[in-house]
């Protein structure tokens, strides 16, 4: 065993000794990423990979981007790494102005947090306070974070660590279409069935005065499950009849990643009352936030601050990230290369029965793996995860049954890199099918 391999093994042992058992690590031999540039990362053994998961959709622009690094260094050079929201922060104000305008929400105000979890916690607090109700609707197969309230609205048992919750949650259909009871329906019939289910849940599982429905336009941890366009708009018509707010969780779908729209919710022809964001905005820096109508954002009667939310370093980097994303039309690139990947992957699905479903939008693609009778196959997904790493490609994994490979490369992806990934994925899927047939 080489010295670098010994160091890797030692780090893994130290990790397991002092960090929680439930802190997941990818791969039978986990890796430490020590260098990165563009869309490629290098581990401590010197192996280099094309990164198709981008730190869980967070490194949206890629690695070592000069404009972002320069913005962070310029702030570092002032010596001001932190002040807290008790003081004016110029980059926080500038970034909030830009995001409020991009949101399309009337009279929008923005509150910055450190993560998507914290953003969704804040959105729930705003909605329940504004509506004076602790009842919340969520989609089945949802995931909105790992804190107390967000675990309470997680509709996926594999990610729900506690049955306790500060809110009363009722789950509605519409998130995971591939294996749901309406899976064979047309888009129109699927939407109608989910709307009927929403009305039924309101009548049977709530007392009527619900605070909000929170939904991911494309379910992330749930395996990049995509509802029909317009479904959440049809939901909003029902919600409006009851005064119920709509929260769009854009932590994974925001900033143009879906290609066709800047926000995932725009595919549904509706403007939400509240949106949450995080991940890609910081391109690796810790930042999240909430956008809401001014009357909703200002409904809290108590004092509040955010010690680290909107800090000078994160907002300087995030402003540079957003400016870069817009200036280089990365939404358009996501649409173009997403189509290229989806076309290639759907062709693979016609050749390999182990690949049961290819779905997604833009650079947000899910591959659901199945067994001989169409049953979920987490083993097949695990095989593809390991084989792609061996061949030099990093991908993600998730889904209700842990049988979905998740593809979400940086939005600066090139044609050549997309083709390289397709080649590796084809080889990994062929290997998995052949191994399963033996």
C-alpha positions as CSV (number, residue, x, y, z in Angstrom):
1,X,0.0,0.0,0.0
2,X,1.4,3.4,-1.0
3,X,1.9,6.3,1.4
4,X,-1.0,8.2,0.0
5,X,-3.3,5.2,0.4
6,X,-2.2,4.8,4.0
7,X,-3.0,8.5,4.6
8,X,-6.4,8.1,3.0
9,X,-7.1,5.0,5.2
10,X,-6.0,6.8,8.3
11,X,-8.2,9.8,7.5
12,X,-11.2,7.4,7.1
13,X,-10.5,5.8,10.5
14,X,-10.2,9.2,12.1
15,X,-13.5,10.3,10.4
16,X,-15.3,7.3,11.7
17,X,-13.9,7.7,15.2
18,X,-15.1,11.3,15.8
19,X,-18.0,11.9,13.4
20,X,-21.5,10.5,13.6
21,X,-22.3,7.1,12.2
22,X,-25.2,8.6,10.3
23,X,-22.9,11.0,8.4
24,X,-23.0,9.3,5.0
25,X,-19.9,8.8,2.8
26,X,-20.0,7.8,-0.8
27,X,-18.0,4.8,-2.2
28,X,-16.6,1.6,-0.6
29,X,-13.3,3.5,-0.5
30,X,-14.3,7.1,0.3
31,X,-12.2,9.9,-1.3
32,X,-10.8,13.2,-0.1
33,X,-10.9,15.9,-2.8
34,X,-7.8,18.1,-2.4
35,X,-7.7,20.2,-5.7
36,X,-10.2,21.3,-8.4
37,X,-10.4,23.4,-11.5
38,X,-13.2,23.8,-14.0
39,X,-15.4,20.7,-13.8
40,X,-12.6,18.4,-12.6
41,X,-11.6,17.4,-9.1
42,X,-8.5,15.6,-7.8
43,X,-8.3,13.3,-4.8
44,X,-5.5,12.8,-2.3
45,X,-4.1,9.8,-4.3
46,X,-3.8,12.0,-7.5
47,X,-6.8,10.5,-9.3
48,X,-8.8,13.1,-11.3
49,X,-12.5,12.9,-11.9
50,X,-15.1,14.8,-14.0
51,X,-17.5,16.1,-11.4
52,X,-21.2,15.4,-12.2
53,X,-22.6,16.1,-8.8
54,X,-20.9,19.5,-8.0
55,X,-20.9,19.2,-4.2
56,X,-24.6,18.3,-4.3
57,X,-25.5,20.9,-6.9
58,X,-23.6,23.6,-5.0
59,X,-20.6,24.3,-7.2
60,X,-22.8,25.6,-9.9
61,X,-20.2,27.5,-11.8
62,X,-17.4,25.0,-11.3
63,X,-14.0,25.3,-9.5
64,X,-11.4,28.0,-9.4
65,X,-13.4,30.7,-11.2
66,X,-11.3,33.8,-11.4
67,X,-14.2,36.3,-11.0
68,X,-15.5,34.6,-7.9
69,X,-12.1,34.2,-6.3
70,X,-11.3,37.8,-7.0
71,X,-14.5,39.0,-5.3
72,X,-13.7,36.9,-2.2
73,X,-10.1,38.1,-2.1
74,X,-11.1,41.7,-2.4
75,X,-13.4,41.3,0.6
76,X,-10.6,39.5,2.5
77,X,-8.2,42.3,1.7
78,X,-10.5,44.7,3.7
79,X,-9.9,42.6,6.8
80,X,-13.7,42.5,7.3
81,X,-14.7,38.8,7.3
82,X,-17.7,39.3,9.5
83,X,-19.9,42.0,11.1
84,X,-23.4,40.4,11.6
85,X,-26.7,41.9,10.5
86,X,-26.6,44.5,13.2
87,X,-24.6,46.5,10.8
88,X,-25.1,47.5,7.2
89,X,-23.5,45.1,4.6
90,X,-23.2,46.6,1.2
91,X,-22.9,43.3,-0.7
92,X,-25.9,41.9,1.2
93,X,-28.1,44.8,0.1
94,X,-26.9,44.7,-3.5
95,X,-27.4,40.9,-3.7
96,X,-30.9,41.2,-2.1
97,X,-31.9,43.8,-4.6
98,X,-30.9,41.6,-7.5
99,X,-32.5,38.5,-6.1
100,X,-35.8,40.3,-5.3
101,X,-36.0,41.6,-8.8
102,X,-35.2,38.2,-10.3
103,X,-37.8,36.5,-8.1
104,X,-40.9,38.0,-9.8
105,X,-42.5,38.2,-6.3
106,X,-44.3,41.5,-5.8
107,X,-42.8,43.8,-3.2
108,X,-40.3,41.1,-2.4
109,X,-37.9,41.2,0.6
110,X,-35.0,38.8,1.1
111,X,-33.5,37.3,4.3
112,X,-30.2,35.5,4.1
113,X,-29.3,32.3,6.0
114,X,-26.4,29.9,6.0
115,X,-28.1,26.9,4.2
116,X,-31.2,25.6,2.5
117,X,-32.3,23.9,5.7
118,X,-32.2,27.2,7.6
119,X,-34.0,28.9,4.7
120,X,-36.8,26.4,4.8
121,X,-37.1,26.6,8.6
122,X,-37.4,30.4,8.2
123,X,-40.1,30.0,5.5
124,X,-42.1,27.7,7.7
125,X,-41.9,30.2,10.6
126,X,-43.0,33.0,8.3
127,X,-45.9,31.1,6.9
128,X,-47.2,29.7,10.2
129,X,-46.9,33.1,11.8
130,X,-48.6,35.0,8.9
131,X,-51.5,32.5,8.8
132,X,-51.6,31.9,12.6
133,X,-51.7,28.1,11.9
134,X,-49.3,25.2,12.5
135,X,-50.7,23.1,9.7
136,X,-48.5,22.5,6.6
137,X,-49.0,20.6,3.4
138,X,-46.0,18.8,1.8
139,X,-45.5,16.5,-1.1
140,X,-44.9,12.8,-0.6
141,X,-41.2,11.9,-1.2
142,X,-40.2,15.4,-0.3
143,X,-37.0,16.5,1.4
144,X,-36.5,20.1,2.7
145,X,-33.6,19.8,5.2
146,X,-32.3,18.2,8.4
147,X,-33.5,20.5,11.1
148,X,-36.5,19.9,13.4
149,X,-39.3,21.5,11.3
150,X,-37.9,20.5,8.0
151,X,-37.6,16.9,9.1
152,X,-41.2,17.2,10.1
153,X,-42.2,17.9,6.5
154,X,-39.9,15.3,4.9
155,X,-42.1,12.8,3.0
156,X,-39.3,10.2,2.7
157,X,-38.8,7.8,5.6
158,X,-35.1,7.3,4.8
159,X,-34.4,10.9,5.6
160,X,-36.9,11.4,8.4
161,X,-34.9,11.0,11.6
162,X,-37.8,11.8,14.0
163,X,-41.6,11.5,14.2
164,X,-41.7,14.6,16.4
165,X,-42.4,18.0,14.8
166,X,-43.4,21.6,15.6
167,X,-45.9,21.5,12.7
168,X,-48.8,19.3,11.8
169,X,-48.1,18.0,8.3
170,X,-50.4,16.4,5.8
171,X,-48.9,14.8,2.6
172,X,-50.3,15.1,-0.9
173,X,-49.5,13.2,-4.1
174,X,-47.6,14.7,-7.0
175,X,-43.9,14.4,-6.3
176,X,-42.8,11.0,-7.3
177,X,-44.6,10.0,-10.5
178,X,-42.7,6.9,-11.7
179,X,-44.0,4.5,-9.0
180,X,-47.1,6.4,-7.7
181,X,-50.7,5.3,-8.0
182,X,-51.2,7.6,-11.0
183,X,-48.0,6.7,-12.9
184,X,-49.8,5.5,-16.0
185,X,-51.9,8.7,-16.3
186,X,-51.4,11.3,-19.0
187,X,-50.0,14.7,-17.8
188,X,-53.5,16.2,-17.7
189,X,-55.0,13.2,-15.9
190,X,-52.1,13.0,-13.5
191,X,-52.5,16.7,-12.6
192,X,-56.3,16.3,-12.2
193,X,-55.8,13.3,-9.9
194,X,-53.3,15.1,-7.7
195,X,-55.5,18.2,-7.5
196,X,-58.4,16.0,-6.4
197,X,-56.2,14.4,-3.8
198,X,-55.2,17.9,-2.5
199,X,-58.8,18.8,-2.1
200,X,-59.5,15.5,-0.3
201,X,-56.6,16.0,2.1
202,X,-57.8,19.5,2.9
203,X,-61.2,18.1,3.7
204,X,-60.1,15.1,5.7
205,X,-56.7,15.7,7.2
206,X,-56.8,19.3,8.2
207,X,-59.0,21.7,10.0
208,X,-59.0,24.0,6.9
209,X,-56.9,26.9,8.1
210,X,-53.6,25.5,6.7
211,X,-50.6,27.8,6.7
212,X,-48.8,26.7,3.5
213,X,-48.0,24.1,1.0
214,X,-44.2,23.6,0.5
215,X,-43.0,21.9,-2.7
216,X,-39.8,21.3,-4.6
217,X,-40.5,21.9,-8.3
218,X,-38.2,18.9,-8.9
219,X,-37.6,16.7,-5.9
220,X,-33.9,16.6,-5.2
221,X,-33.1,13.9,-2.6
222,X,-36.2,12.2,-3.9
223,X,-34.4,11.2,-7.1
224,X,-35.0,14.3,-9.4
225,X,-38.6,13.4,-9.7
226,X,-40.4,15.8,-12.1
227,X,-44.1,16.5,-11.9
228,X,-46.0,17.6,-15.1
229,X,-45.6,21.3,-16.0
230,X,-48.5,23.3,-14.6
231,X,-49.3,20.9,-11.7
232,X,-48.2,23.3,-8.9
233,X,-50.1,26.1,-10.7
234,X,-53.3,23.9,-10.5
235,X,-52.5,23.4,-6.8
236,X,-52.2,27.2,-6.3
237,X,-55.7,27.7,-7.6
238,X,-57.0,25.4,-4.8
239,X,-54.7,27.0,-2.2
240,X,-55.9,30.5,-3.1
241,X,-59.5,29.4,-2.4
242,X,-58.5,28.8,1.2
243,X,-55.9,31.6,1.6
244,X,-53.1,29.0,1.9
245,X,-49.6,30.2,0.9
246,X,-47.4,28.4,-1.6
247,X,-43.7,28.0,-0.7
248,X,-41.4,27.0,-3.6
249,X,-38.2,25.2,-2.4
250,X,-35.7,26.3,-5.0
251,X,-32.6,25.1,-3.1
252,X,-31.8,22.7,-6.0
253,X,-33.9,24.1,-8.9
254,X,-32.9,27.7,-8.7
255,X,-30.5,29.9,-10.8
256,X,-31.4,28.4,-14.2
257,X,-30.3,24.9,-13.5
258,X,-33.4,23.4,-15.1
259,X,-32.5,25.2,-18.4
260,X,-36.0,26.3,-19.5
261,X,-36.6,28.7,-16.6
262,X,-34.6,30.6,-14.0
263,X,-36.7,29.2,-11.2
264,X,-38.2,25.7,-11.2
265,X,-41.6,27.0,-10.2
266,X,-41.9,29.0,-13.5
267,X,-42.6,25.7,-15.3
268,X,-46.0,25.8,-13.5
269,X,-47.1,29.2,-14.6
270,X,-47.4,30.6,-11.1
271,X,-45.6,33.0,-8.8
272,X,-45.2,31.6,-5.2
273,X,-45.8,33.6,-2.1
274,X,-42.4,32.5,-0.7
275,X,-39.3,31.0,-2.3
276,X,-36.2,29.5,-0.6
277,X,-32.8,29.2,-2.1
278,X,-29.2,28.1,-1.3
279,X,-26.6,25.8,-2.8
280,X,-25.6,27.1,-6.3
281,X,-25.8,30.8,-5.4
282,X,-22.6,30.6,-3.3
283,X,-20.7,28.3,-5.7
284,X,-19.3,26.6,-2.5
285,X,-19.7,29.4,0.0
286,X,-22.3,28.8,2.7
287,X,-25.4,30.9,1.8
288,X,-29.1,30.4,1.6
289,X,-32.2,32.6,2.0
290,X,-35.8,33.3,1.7
291,X,-37.7,35.6,-0.7
292,X,-41.2,36.6,0.3
293,X,-43.9,39.3,-0.3
294,X,-43.1,42.2,2.0
295,X,-46.2,41.7,4.1
296,X,-45.3,38.1,4.8
297,X,-41.6,38.8,5.5
298,X,-42.5,41.6,7.9
299,X,-45.1,39.7,9.8
300,X,-42.8,38.7,12.7
301,X,-43.4,40.8,15.8
302,X,-40.2,39.9,17.7
303,X,-36.7,41.1,17.2
304,X,-34.4,38.9,15.2
305,X,-30.9,38.9,13.6
306,X,-28.7,36.5,11.7
307,X,-25.2,36.3,13.0
308,X,-23.7,34.7,9.9
309,X,-26.4,35.0,7.3
310,X,-25.6,37.5,4.6
311,X,-22.0,37.9,5.8
312,X,-19.6,40.0,3.7
313,X,-17.6,37.1,2.4
314,X,-20.5,34.9,1.3
315,X,-22.5,37.8,-0.2
316,X,-19.5,39.1,-2.1
317,X,-18.9,35.6,-3.6
318,X,-22.6,35.0,-4.2
319,X,-22.9,38.4,-6.0
320,X,-20.0,37.5,-8.3
321,X,-21.5,34.0,-8.9
322,X,-24.9,35.4,-9.9
323,X,-23.3,38.0,-12.1
324,X,-21.2,35.4,-13.8
325,X,-24.1,33.1,-14.3
326,X,-26.2,35.8,-15.9
327,X,-23.4,37.3,-18.0
328,X,-22.5,33.9,-19.5
329,X,-26.1,32.6,-20.0
330,X,-25.5,29.5,-18.0
331,X,-29.2,28.8,-18.0
332,X,-29.0,28.5,-21.8
333,X,-26.0,26.2,-21.5
334,X,-27.9,24.0,-19.0
335,X,-30.8,23.8,-21.5
336,X,-28.6,22.8,-24.4
337,X,-26.3,20.3,-22.7
338,X,-29.2,18.9,-20.6
339,X,-31.0,18.0,-23.9
340,X,-27.8,16.5,-25.2
341,X,-27.4,14.3,-22.0
342,X,-31.1,13.4,-21.9
343,X,-31.1,12.3,-25.5
344,X,-28.0,10.1,-25.0
345,X,-29.3,8.6,-21.7
346,X,-32.7,7.8,-23.1
347,X,-31.0,6.0,-26.0
348,X,-29.1,4.0,-23.3
349,X,-32.4,3.1,-21.6
350,X,-33.6,1.4,-24.8
351,X,-30.6,-0.9,-24.7
352,X,-30.3,-1.7,-21.0
353,X,-33.3,-2.9,-19.1
354,X,-31.7,-2.1,-15.8
355,X,-32.2,1.6,-16.5
356,X,-35.9,1.9,-15.8
357,X,-36.4,5.6,-16.1
358,X,-34.6,8.7,-17.4
359,X,-36.0,12.0,-16.2
360,X,-35.1,15.6,-15.4
361,X,-34.7,19.0,-16.9
362,X,-31.5,20.9,-17.9
363,X,-28.5,19.8,-15.8
364,X,-30.7,18.0,-13.2
365,X,-31.1,14.4,-14.4
366,X,-32.2,11.3,-12.6
367,X,-31.6,7.7,-13.7
368,X,-33.8,5.1,-11.9
369,X,-32.4,1.6,-11.8
370,X,-34.6,-1.5,-11.6
371,X,-34.5,-5.3,-11.3
372,X,-35.8,-7.9,-13.7
373,X,-39.4,-7.3,-12.8
374,X,-39.2,-3.6,-12.6
375,X,-38.6,-3.5,-8.8
376,X,-36.3,-0.8,-7.4
377,X,-32.7,-1.9,-7.5
378,X,-30.5,0.0,-5.1
379,X,-27.8,-2.6,-5.8
380,X,-27.7,-1.6,-9.5
381,X,-27.5,2.1,-8.6
382,X,-24.7,1.4,-6.2
383,X,-22.9,-0.6,-8.9
384,X,-23.1,2.4,-11.3
385,X,-21.9,4.8,-8.6
386,X,-18.8,2.7,-8.0
387,X,-18.1,2.0,-11.6
388,X,-18.4,5.6,-12.7
389,X,-15.9,6.5,-10.0
390,X,-13.5,3.8,-11.3
391,X,-13.8,5.3,-14.8
392,X,-13.3,8.9,-13.6
393,X,-16.8,10.3,-13.1
394,X,-18.4,11.4,-9.9
395,X,-22.2,11.2,-9.7
396,X,-24.8,11.3,-6.9
397,X,-27.4,8.8,-5.6
398,X,-30.8,9.1,-4.0
399,X,-34.5,8.4,-4.5
400,X,-37.1,7.0,-2.2
401,X,-35.6,3.5,-2.7
402,X,-32.0,4.7,-3.0
403,X,-32.0,3.4,-6.6
404,X,-31.6,6.7,-8.5
405,X,-28.3,8.1,-9.9
406,X,-28.4,11.9,-9.8
407,X,-26.5,13.9,-12.4
408,X,-26.0,17.6,-11.7
409,X,-22.7,18.9,-13.1
410,X,-21.6,22.5,-12.9
411,X,-23.5,24.7,-15.4
412,X,-20.3,25.6,-17.2
413,X,-20.2,22.1,-18.6
414,X,-18.8,21.7,-22.1
415,X,-20.0,19.6,-25.1
416,X,-16.9,17.5,-24.8
417,X,-17.4,16.9,-21.1
418,X,-21.0,15.9,-21.7
419,X,-20.0,13.4,-24.3
420,X,-17.2,12.0,-22.0
421,X,-19.8,11.5,-19.2
422,X,-22.2,9.8,-21.6
423,X,-19.4,7.4,-22.6
424,X,-18.6,6.6,-19.0
425,X,-22.2,6.2,-18.0
426,X,-22.8,3.9,-20.9
427,X,-19.9,1.7,-19.9
428,X,-21.0,1.7,-16.2
429,X,-24.6,0.8,-17.1
430,X,-23.5,-2.0,-19.4
431,X,-21.2,-3.4,-16.8
432,X,-24.0,-3.3,-14.2
433,X,-26.5,-5.1,-16.5
434,X,-24.0,-7.8,-17.4
435,X,-23.0,-8.3,-13.8
436,X,-26.7,-8.7,-12.8
437,X,-27.3,-11.2,-15.6
438,X,-24.6,-13.6,-14.3
